């Protein structure tokens, strides 16, 4: 019983961490693209 109670939050935590990492990578890539983009281009 206790194992099931502990297991549920971890199943929700892992996708949240993955989603956060993907969002951070997307934001970082967008920032790098904007910064490295030639001015007036």
C-alpha positions as CSV (number, residue, x, y, z in Angstrom):
1,X,0.0,0.0,0.0
2,X,2.7,2.4,1.0
3,X,4.8,1.6,-2.2
4,X,1.8,2.5,-4.4
5,X,1.4,5.9,-2.5
6,X,5.0,6.7,-3.1
7,X,5.0,5.6,-6.7
8,X,2.2,7.9,-7.9
9,X,4.0,11.2,-7.4
10,X,7.2,9.9,-9.0
11,X,5.2,9.0,-12.2
12,X,4.0,12.6,-12.3
13,X,7.4,14.1,-11.4
14,X,9.4,12.5,-14.2
15,X,7.3,13.8,-17.1
16,X,7.3,17.2,-15.4
17,X,11.1,17.2,-15.2
18,X,11.3,16.1,-18.9
19,X,8.8,18.8,-20.0
20,X,10.8,21.4,-18.0
21,X,14.0,20.4,-19.6
22,X,12.5,20.5,-23.1
23,X,11.0,24.0,-22.4
24,X,14.4,25.2,-21.1
25,X,16.2,23.8,-24.2
26,X,13.7,25.4,-26.5
27,X,14.0,28.8,-24.8
28,X,17.8,28.5,-24.9
29,X,17.8,27.6,-28.6
30,X,15.4,30.5,-29.3
31,X,17.6,32.9,-27.3
32,X,20.8,31.8,-29.1
33,X,19.1,32.0,-32.5
34,X,18.0,35.6,-31.7
35,X,21.4,36.6,-30.4
36,X,23.5,35.1,-33.2
37,X,21.1,36.3,-35.9
38,X,22.9,39.0,-38.0
39,X,21.5,42.5,-37.3
40,X,19.2,43.7,-40.0
41,X,19.1,40.2,-41.6
